[in-house]
Amino acid sequence: MTDTNTFGGRRILVVEDDYLIVAEMVQELQASGADVVGPIAGLDKAFERLEALSGIEGAILDINLQGRMVYPLADELMKRGLPFVFATGYDNSSIPERYAGIPRFTKPVDVRKVAAALLSD
């Protein structure tokens, strides 16, 4: 069980195209006090939400979204200084070197570990 206010109302963007995998994670995030934006299944929609909504304080990104890689969104989050993690089945060797410092979690993710990574600053 997760702490009921770990995220303290922080707005967390969840970008994942497999609803069966993400449903439990979203419930756990919400139970941990996150204001969840998503899940968002496509890269274009994720960019739209990022532009339209203020106050996003972190993100959880699947690497492969319906055959498109999430890296352009990851680059934008890095540019904005927003923390994010990868939640994926990909191993570290398949992720570009520029993301070496970004935490990678294997699905299903442990929300407590994700929280620790996103809230470490």
ChimeraX commands (.cxc) that place a marker at each C-alpha (Angstrom):
marker #1 position 0.00,0.00,0.00 radius 0.5
marker #1 position 1.22,3.49,-0.78 radius 0.5
marker #1 position 1.20,6.56,1.40 radius 0.5
marker #1 position -2.00,8.53,0.83 radius 0.5
marker #1 position -0.22,11.83,0.23 radius 0.5
marker #1 position 3.22,10.99,-1.12 radius 0.5
marker #1 position 2.71,13.22,-4.15 radius 0.5
marker #1 position 0.98,16.01,-2.23 radius 0.5
marker #1 position -1.34,16.87,-5.12 radius 0.5
marker #1 position 1.46,17.22,-7.66 radius 0.5
marker #1 position 0.29,16.95,-11.26 radius 0.5
marker #1 position 1.89,13.90,-12.90 radius 0.5
marker #1 position 1.66,13.24,-16.64 radius 0.5
marker #1 position 1.23,9.54,-17.47 radius 0.5
marker #1 position 2.01,8.57,-21.05 radius 0.5
marker #1 position 1.25,4.90,-21.71 radius 0.5
marker #1 position -0.62,3.13,-24.52 radius 0.5
marker #1 position -1.48,-0.13,-22.73 radius 0.5
marker #1 position -4.54,0.56,-20.59 radius 0.5
marker #1 position -4.40,-2.83,-18.89 radius 0.5
marker #1 position -0.91,-2.07,-17.59 radius 0.5
marker #1 position -1.58,1.53,-16.67 radius 0.5
marker #1 position -4.94,1.21,-14.89 radius 0.5
marker #1 position -3.50,-0.08,-11.64 radius 0.5
marker #1 position -0.61,2.41,-11.76 radius 0.5
marker #1 position -3.02,5.33,-12.17 radius 0.5
marker #1 position -5.09,4.10,-9.21 radius 0.5
marker #1 position -1.96,3.80,-7.08 radius 0.5
marker #1 position -0.75,7.25,-8.12 radius 0.5
marker #1 position -4.11,8.78,-7.24 radius 0.5
marker #1 position -4.17,6.91,-3.93 radius 0.5
marker #1 position -0.72,8.40,-3.28 radius 0.5
marker #1 position -2.01,11.94,-3.73 radius 0.5
marker #1 position -1.05,12.54,-7.37 radius 0.5
marker #1 position -3.20,14.64,-9.69 radius 0.5
marker #1 position -2.87,12.30,-12.68 radius 0.5
marker #1 position -2.99,13.70,-16.20 radius 0.5
marker #1 position -3.76,10.75,-18.42 radius 0.5
marker #1 position -3.16,8.08,-19.21 radius 0.5
marker #1 position -2.33,9.43,-22.64 radius 0.5
marker #1 position -1.74,6.83,-25.33 radius 0.5
marker #1 position -0.19,8.90,-28.11 radius 0.5
marker #1 position 2.74,11.23,-28.52 radius 0.5
marker #1 position 0.80,14.02,-30.25 radius 0.5
marker #1 position -1.87,14.05,-27.54 radius 0.5
marker #1 position 0.82,14.06,-24.85 radius 0.5
marker #1 position 2.39,17.19,-26.39 radius 0.5
marker #1 position -1.07,18.80,-26.58 radius 0.5
marker #1 position -1.73,18.15,-22.88 radius 0.5
marker #1 position 1.73,19.37,-21.89 radius 0.5
marker #1 position 1.08,22.65,-23.73 radius 0.5
marker #1 position -2.53,23.05,-22.56 radius 0.5
marker #1 position -2.13,22.28,-18.86 radius 0.5
marker #1 position -0.09,24.23,-16.38 radius 0.5
marker #1 position 1.48,22.83,-13.27 radius 0.5
marker #1 position 2.75,19.49,-14.55 radius 0.5
marker #1 position 5.50,18.57,-12.10 radius 0.5
marker #1 position 6.64,15.19,-13.38 radius 0.5
marker #1 position 5.94,12.43,-15.87 radius 0.5
marker #1 position 5.96,8.69,-16.30 radius 0.5
marker #1 position 6.71,7.71,-19.89 radius 0.5
marker #1 position 6.39,4.47,-21.78 radius 0.5
marker #1 position 9.09,4.43,-24.45 radius 0.5
marker #1 position 7.09,2.94,-27.33 radius 0.5
marker #1 position 3.69,4.53,-27.96 radius 0.5
marker #1 position 1.80,2.78,-30.72 radius 0.5
marker #1 position 5.03,2.33,-32.66 radius 0.5
marker #1 position 6.38,5.84,-32.01 radius 0.5
marker #1 position 9.25,6.47,-29.65 radius 0.5
marker #1 position 8.60,8.88,-26.76 radius 0.5
marker #1 position 12.01,10.54,-26.99 radius 0.5
marker #1 position 10.82,13.88,-28.48 radius 0.5
marker #1 position 8.57,14.30,-25.42 radius 0.5
marker #1 position 11.40,13.26,-23.10 radius 0.5
marker #1 position 13.61,15.89,-24.74 radius 0.5
marker #1 position 10.95,18.55,-24.17 radius 0.5
marker #1 position 10.58,17.57,-20.52 radius 0.5
marker #1 position 14.36,17.79,-20.11 radius 0.5
marker #1 position 14.36,21.22,-21.77 radius 0.5
marker #1 position 11.71,22.39,-19.31 radius 0.5
marker #1 position 13.55,20.89,-16.34 radius 0.5
marker #1 position 10.66,18.57,-15.46 radius 0.5
marker #1 position 11.54,15.26,-13.83 radius 0.5
marker #1 position 10.40,12.08,-15.53 radius 0.5
marker #1 position 10.97,8.35,-15.48 radius 0.5
marker #1 position 10.64,5.64,-18.08 radius 0.5
marker #1 position 8.20,2.80,-17.38 radius 0.5
marker #1 position 9.02,0.23,-20.01 radius 0.5
marker #1 position 9.91,-3.27,-21.00 radius 0.5
marker #1 position 13.02,-1.97,-22.80 radius 0.5
marker #1 position 16.37,-2.58,-21.16 radius 0.5
marker #1 position 18.98,0.12,-20.59 radius 0.5
marker #1 position 21.04,-0.91,-23.63 radius 0.5
marker #1 position 18.22,0.05,-26.00 radius 0.5
marker #1 position 17.76,3.54,-24.56 radius 0.5
marker #1 position 19.86,6.37,-26.06 radius 0.5
marker #1 position 22.87,7.44,-24.01 radius 0.5
marker #1 position 21.49,10.96,-23.46 radius 0.5
marker #1 position 18.93,9.41,-21.10 radius 0.5
marker #1 position 21.49,7.51,-19.03 radius 0.5
marker #1 position 20.59,9.50,-15.91 radius 0.5
marker #1 position 16.84,8.99,-16.26 radius 0.5
marker #1 position 15.43,6.27,-13.99 radius 0.5
marker #1 position 13.95,3.28,-15.82 radius 0.5
marker #1 position 11.33,1.08,-14.18 radius 0.5
marker #1 position 10.10,-2.26,-15.47 radius 0.5
marker #1 position 6.34,-2.61,-15.71 radius 0.5
marker #1 position 4.41,-2.99,-13.57 radius 0.5
marker #1 position 6.09,-0.14,-11.73 radius 0.5
marker #1 position 6.42,0.25,-7.99 radius 0.5
marker #1 position 4.75,3.62,-7.39 radius 0.5
marker #1 position 6.80,4.20,-4.23 radius 0.5
marker #1 position 10.03,3.91,-6.22 radius 0.5
marker #1 position 8.65,6.16,-8.96 radius 0.5
marker #1 position 7.67,8.71,-6.33 radius 0.5
marker #1 position 11.16,8.61,-4.84 radius 0.5
marker #1 position 12.68,9.24,-8.28 radius 0.5
marker #1 position 10.28,12.02,-9.27 radius 0.5
marker #1 position 10.29,13.80,-5.92 radius 0.5
marker #1 position 14.00,13.53,-5.13 radius 0.5
marker #1 position 14.73,17.24,-5.69 radius 0.5
marker link #1:1,2 radius 0.2
marker link #1:2,3 radius 0.2
marker link #1:3,4 radius 0.2
marker link #1:4,5 radius 0.2
marker link #1:5,6 radius 0.2
marker link #1:6,7 radius 0.2
marker link #1:7,8 radius 0.2
marker link #1:8,9 radius 0.2
marker link #1:9,10 radius 0.2
marker link #1:10,11 radius 0.2
marker link #1:11,12 radius 0.2
marker link #1:12,13 radius 0.2
marker link #1:13,14 radius 0.2
marker link #1:14,15 radius 0.2
marker link #1:15,16 radius 0.2
marker link #1:16,17 radius 0.2
marker link #1:17,18 radius 0.2
marker link #1:18,19 radius 0.2
marker link #1:19,20 radius 0.2
marker link #1:20,21 radius 0.2
marker link #1:21,22 radius 0.2
marker link #1:22,23 radius 0.2
marker link #1:23,24 radius 0.2
marker link #1:24,25 radius 0.2
marker link #1:25,26 radius 0.2
marker link #1:26,27 radius 0.2
marker link #1:27,28 radius 0.2
marker link #1:28,29 radius 0.2
marker link #1:29,30 radius 0.2
marker link #1:30,31 radius 0.2
marker link #1:31,32 radius 0.2
marker link #1:32,33 radius 0.2
marker link #1:33,34 radius 0.2
marker link #1:34,35 radius 0.2
marker link #1:35,36 radius 0.2
marker link #1:36,37 radius 0.2
marker link #1:37,38 radius 0.2
marker link #1:38,39 radius 0.2
marker link #1:39,40 radius 0.2
marker link #1:40,41 radius 0.2
marker link #1:41,42 radius 0.2
marker link #1:42,43 radius 0.2
marker link #1:43,44 radius 0.2
marker link #1:44,45 radius 0.2
marker link #1:45,46 radius 0.2
marker link #1:46,47 radius 0.2
marker link #1:47,48 radius 0.2
marker link #1:48,49 radius 0.2
marker link #1:49,50 radius 0.2
marker link #1:50,51 radius 0.2
marker link #1:51,52 radius 0.2
marker link #1:52,53 radius 0.2
marker link #1:53,54 radius 0.2
marker link #1:54,55 radius 0.2
marker link #1:55,56 radius 0.2
marker link #1:56,57 radius 0.2
marker link #1:57,58 radius 0.2
marker link #1:58,59 radius 0.2
marker link #1:59,60 radius 0.2
marker link #1:60,61 radius 0.2
marker link #1:61,62 radius 0.2
marker link #1:62,63 radius 0.2
marker link #1:63,64 radius 0.2
marker link #1:64,65 radius 0.2
marker link #1:65,66 radius 0.2
marker link #1:66,67 radius 0.2
marker link #1:67,68 radius 0.2
marker link #1:68,69 radius 0.2
marker link #1:69,70 radius 0.2
marker link #1:70,71 radius 0.2
marker link #1:71,72 radius 0.2
marker link #1:72,73 radius 0.2
marker link #1:73,74 radius 0.2
marker link #1:74,75 radius 0.2
marker link #1:75,76 radius 0.2
marker link #1:76,77 radius 0.2
marker link #1:77,78 radius 0.2
marker link #1:78,79 radius 0.2
marker link #1:79,80 radius 0.2
marker link #1:80,81 radius 0.2
marker link #1:81,82 radius 0.2
marker link #1:82,83 radius 0.2
marker link #1:83,84 radius 0.2
marker link #1:84,85 radius 0.2
marker link #1:85,86 radius 0.2
marker link #1:86,87 radius 0.2
marker link #1:87,88 radius 0.2
marker link #1:88,89 radius 0.2
marker link #1:89,90 radius 0.2
marker link #1:90,91 radius 0.2
marker link #1:91,92 radius 0.2
marker link #1:92,93 radius 0.2
marker link #1:93,94 radius 0.2
marker link #1:94,95 radius 0.2
marker link #1:95,96 radius 0.2
marker link #1:96,97 radius 0.2
marker link #1:97,98 radius 0.2
marker link #1:98,99 radius 0.2
marker link #1:99,100 radius 0.2
marker link #1:100,101 radius 0.2
marker link #1:101,102 radius 0.2
marker link #1:102,103 radius 0.2
marker link #1:103,104 radius 0.2
marker link #1:104,105 radius 0.2
marker link #1:105,106 radius 0.2
marker link #1:106,107 radius 0.2
marker link #1:107,108 radius 0.2
marker link #1:108,109 radius 0.2
marker link #1:109,110 radius 0.2
marker link #1:110,111 radius 0.2
marker link #1:111,112 radius 0.2
marker link #1:112,113 radius 0.2
marker link #1:113,114 radius 0.2
marker link #1:114,115 radius 0.2
marker link #1:115,116 radius 0.2
marker link #1:116,117 radius 0.2
marker link #1:117,118 radius 0.2
marker link #1:118,119 radius 0.2
marker link #1:119,120 radius 0.2
marker link #1:120,121 radius 0.2
view
